Amino acid sequence: MNAQNVIAKELSIETVHGPLAVTYWDPAVQSPKSPLIMFHDSLGAISLWRQFPALLALKTGRRVIAYDRFGFGKSAIRTDKLSADFVAQEPALVLPILKEEFGFSSFIAMGHSVGGAMAIEAAAQFPNDCASLVTIAAQTFAEDVTLNGIREAKKLFADPAQLQRLEKYHGPRTEWVVSAWIDTWLSDEFQQWTLNDALPKIICPALVIHGSDDEYGSTIHTDIISKKTSGPVTVEILQGGHHMPHRESEDFVLTLIEEFLA
């Protein structure tokens, strides 16, 4: 596949919360199909998706829209503390902005890691608009596996060199980004977070992708999504896969998504 056959455009949407950085990819052949909205992970940004969105647009024939959450990448700087319900707040805040900017009603929600949880919330909060749901390495509660992985990451980020690596993507936001991940997930308030209320509200088809050896979440999350979601669910466990299936097995994951949406 040649990602050069996709047209990519960057824009900054002015909002009451400050600028929202967005990039979208259009396949060379325009399609009326519902666009894919991508929710990034806890340290993520548009740029950290790398070539995946472009290849996704090419593979599915759909517009793909990714954005930097407020406080991340090139979006508005934040200095506040994330609330314990930030996962549910994200699609409620951003989807109306994207809908107004791009003029779509129906969409496909897709996310990686905590972005997968945000995609689940998007499908739950907008059940009549969300045509399909795709999660990659999503968590549904604050599992010990996840928290232990974050504690190990906290030790790594005690090294200034690790922060400097992230500055390439987040600039002056970097320390806030790391704190928003580590301090929020390890806080007492967040230990009660789950998607138990959101999952039964999902009526669209879902594709749930997870690595068997994911260091930030076991396959218990795929079981929970399968059992509690009201719509049909397709589960794909990548044997030997870790927390980044879309990087570790890019072609395979792209094909899974293409076939699911077809």
N, C-alpha and C positions, 0 to 999 in steps of 0.2 A: 504494500500500500504506500502511496505517496501523499504525505500530508500537504504537499504543495498544491494539490488539487482542491484545497479548501481555502476559503476567504476568511481571514481573521481580522476582527476590528476591536480596538480598545476604546472605552469611553469612561468618563467620570460623571456619575449622576449626582446632581446636587440635591441633598435632602436636608431635613431639619436636624439631622444628626451629623451633618457634614458630608463630604464627598464619599460616594460608594464606587469603588473601582470595579469595572465589569469588562470582560472580554467575551465575545461571541464568535463562533465559527459556523460558517454556512458552507454546505457542500456546493460544488459548482452547479449542480442541477437543483434549482429551488424546489422545495417541497412544502405542501400545506400541513404536513404532519405536526403533531404536538412537539414543542421543543423539549430538550433535556435540560433540567436545571441541576447544576452540580454544587453540592455542599462539601466544603473541604474539612480536613481533620484538624486536630487541636493545635498543631504547629503549622498548618498549611496556608497556602496562598494560591492564587491563579497560576503563578509561574511554577509552583511545585507539582502541578498536574503534568508538567512537561508536554510531550506530544500527544498524550492520551486524549484530550478533548478534540483535537483536530482529526485524529484517527477515528474517533467515535462518530464525528459528523460524517466522515467519509464512508464509514462502514454502515451506518444506519440511514443515511440520507436525510438526516434531521439537523436543524439548528441546535447547537450546543451552547449553553450560556453558563459561564462560571463567574464568580465574584469573590472579592476579598471581604470577609466579614469585617464589620466595623472594629477597628483596633488592629487589623491584620494587613499585610501586604502594602498596598497603596491607598487603602481606604482611610477614613478619618482616624486620627490618633485618639486613643482612649486612655484615661487615667483612673477610671472607676473600678470597683471590684465586681466581678461577675456574680450574678445572683444564682442561687441553687437551681432555679428553673430556666436557666439560659438556653437550654436545648429547645424547650417548647416556645420560648420567646422568639427564637431566630426566624423560623418561617413566617410567624405571625407578623414580624416586623418587615422582612425583606421581600416576601412574595408579592404583596401589594405594590411595592415600588417597581419590581421587575415587570409585573403585569401591566402597569401603566406605561412604562417606558417602551415595552416591546409589543403591547397590544394583543397578547395571547390570553386565552381563557383556560383551555386544556393544556396540561403540561405533564412531563414525566419527572418524578423526583428521584435523584440519584445522589448518594453520598458515601464517603469513606470514613470509617471509624466513628467518631462522634458526629461527623457529617452524615453518616448513615442513620444515626439516631434522629438527626434533624430532618432527614428525608422522610423518615417514618412519621415524625410529627407533621410534616407538610401534607403527607397523604391522609393523616387522621383529621387535620384541621380543615382541609379542602377536599373532602371526599368526592364531591361532584365534579371537581376540576382535575383531580389527579388521575390520569389515565393508566399509569403504571408506576411501580416503585422498584428501584434497584438499590440494594445495599451491598457494600463491600466492607467486610471486617467490622460490622456495626456492633455496638454494645447496647444492651437493653437495661442494664443496671450496673451499679458500681461493684463489679466482681473482684474478689481478692486477687485473681490473676492480673487484672487491669491495674489495681492499686499497687501491687508489688512491682509491676513493670514501671509504673510512674515513680515509685520510690527509687528504683535503680537509675532512672533518667535524671532524677533530682541530684543524685551524686555526680553524674556526668556533667550537668550544667553548673556545678560548682567550679568547673574549669572555664575560665574566661574565653578560651579558644573555641569552646563549643558555642558560646553565645555569638562570637564573631562570625562563625559559619552561618548562623541564622540571619545575621544583619544584612546579608546579601538580598534576602527576600523581604525582611520586615523593617530594615533601617532603624530609626529611633524608637520604633514600637517593640523591639525585640524583647527587652526585659519584661514588658507588660505581657506579651504573648506567652512567654514561658511561665510567668506567674499565673496567668489566667488558666493555664492548663494544670500545672502542678498544685498550686494552692487551692484551686477550686475543687478539683477531684479528691484531694486529701482532706478537705474540710469536713467537720462533723456534720454540717448542714447537708452536704451532698450525698452522704451515705444512705439517705432515704430515697434518693432519686431512682425511679424506674419508668419504663414505658408501658406499664400494665394498663393504664387508663387509655392510652393512645391506640394500642394495637387492635383492640376489637372494633375501632371506628374505621379501620381500613377495609375498603370494599374492592379496591382495584387489584389486579394481578401483581404479584411480587416475585422478584428474583433475588435470592439471598445467597451471596457468595462469601465464603469464609475459608481461611487456611486451617488445616488440621493442627498445625503447630504455632498458631498465632500467639505471640508473646504478650499481647495486650487484651486477650479475650478468648475464652474457650468456645467450643461449638455448642455450649449450652444456650448461647444467644440465638443460634439458628433454630434450636428446638422451641424456644419461647416464641419466636416470631411465627413459626409454623403453626403452633398450637393456638395462639391467641388472636392471630389475624383473621378477619372475617372473609377476606377474598382468597382466591387460589394462590398457593405459594410453591415456587420451584426452588429447591435448595441445591447448591453446588458446593461440596466440600473439596478443596484442593489438597490432596494428600501431600504432606511435606511442606505445604505452603505456610507462610508466616503472615505478617500484618499488612503486607503491601502486594496483594495478589495482582493488582493492575500493573505493577512494575515487574514482579517476579515472573508472571505468566501473561504478559501483555496481550499477545495474539489470541491466546485461548480465552481470556476474559472478554476481549472485544467480540469474539465469535459468539460467546455465551449471550452477551447482551444483544447482539444483532439478531440471533435466532429467537430469543425471548420476545423482542419487540416486533419481530416479523409475524 
